Amino acid sequence: MNIMRLKALLGAGCFSLALMGSIATPAHAGGLERGWYDIDLLFDPAQVTGEVSGTYVMPQRDLKNVKDADPSDGNLTALGRSSTARDTESYWVPSAGIKIGMGPIDCLGDYTQPIGASSNPGANWAGAQGNVDTQVKSEAFGATCSYKMDLGKGQFRFIGGVFHENVSGFKEQLVAPIPSFLGTGIGRLDLEGDGWGWRAGVAYEIPDIALRASLVYNSAVKLDNLDGTLDLTQVPGLINPANPFLGRVTNVSGSSEVPDSVELKLQSGIAPGWLAFGSIKWINWSELQSIPFCPTGTASCTTTSPLRLTSLDLLYRDGWTVSGGIGHKFNDQWSGAAVITWDRGTTTGLSAQTDTWTLSGGVAYTPTQNIELRLGGAVGVMTSGSIHSVVGSDGVTYGTDYTADFGNDLVTAISTSVKVKW
């Protein structure tokens, strides 16, 4: 193979995989996924490479035909609350990393926001007893290294690393529709926890044809210290004198985890300046079912515990994300890529997280050998469905607050990044 063809293939390969990770995946994936974990910078051929990127995602999921499904705690439908609501908010997904190569060893330090959620339909809708405002964010700092050795026509890598993740957030919901002079009737759950995870994987590369295959496992991050407060100061005790937790703030505790995942990525040059790539990712979201919270110090906090004050009811199923695309290097300065992504919805009926189809693309500009600028966009369809009650594996019925329908809705995203090599 001549040098010009090799240069074209490698240039397209580096750009395409970065574009796929930074645009296609975060466009409103299932579960609580935001940026997830991306270690593609580890494979950059430069000795030292730094990168900063950001993606702004704009989902537009609208709920309609919303009905209060449990009139016993105040019939919001009869009270004239709206039967429609915007279930989603726009959000940023930032990331940064620096990679250093030392002979056969490459090491990457990175910052990501793997999970998150943002939904603020407000209090004036018929589903307010299920959600008024929910916000979740995370921050993860990781260190990952690989060791490569010659094998056949290419190089084989062993990959390993650790990361620390902090998760925080809150959820507000209407506890009781009461006159305004008594309070808002809204309760608020604030939570924070952190934990450690690890990753391990392998990769094989043949630079002459821009071929790379990688398989990486990211462990679960146990959040056994998921602590916070349940604020019911806006729900006066006089509405139920038998409940000692109304009208006060109570310290609560629970446990959960950020689930484990496996991702397979493939790429190969297919013609001078052209590269095809794809990936398959599985995330164990089904580990997140109902997460109960009890007063701090409770010996055993379960979904059936008499001291369970509240819970986060998710009842997710596993998530699958499949992407495929093609990249092309037009010249030494400009490259382009296009990606199509299918993300399987994780809902079992409690949320509006159905399947999402996304088409994304972008361009990369390399004014010098040391700087690369990327800009891309994505447009997708979140498929239709309904929200309804679900019987969990524990035999308990969840999601009795409201029912709703939703159609095929739009999601868009823009992404940009800067990469510097030394």
Buried (B, 14 or more C-beta within 10 A) or exposed (E): EEEEBBBBBBBBBBBBBBBBBBBBBBBBBBBBBBBBBBBBBBBBEBEEBBBBBBBBBBBBBBBEEBBBBBEEBBBBBEEEBBBBBBBBBBBEBBBBBBBBBEEEEBBBBBBBBBBBBBBBBBBEBBBBBBBBBBBBBBBBEBEBBBEBEEEEEBBBBEBBBEBBBBBBBBBBBBBBBBEEEEBBBBBBBBBBBBBEBBBBBBBBBBBBBBBBBBBBBBBBBBBEEBBBBBBBBBBBBEBEEEEEBBBEEBEBBBBBBBBBBBBBBBBBBBEBBBBBBBBBBBBBBBBBBBBBBBBBEBEEBBBEBEBBBBBBBBBBBBBBBEBBBBBBBEEEEBBBBBBBBBBBBBBBBBBBBBBBBBBBBBBBEBEEEEEBEBBBBBBBBBBEBBBBBBEBEEEBEBBBBBBBBBEEBEBBBBBBBEBBBE
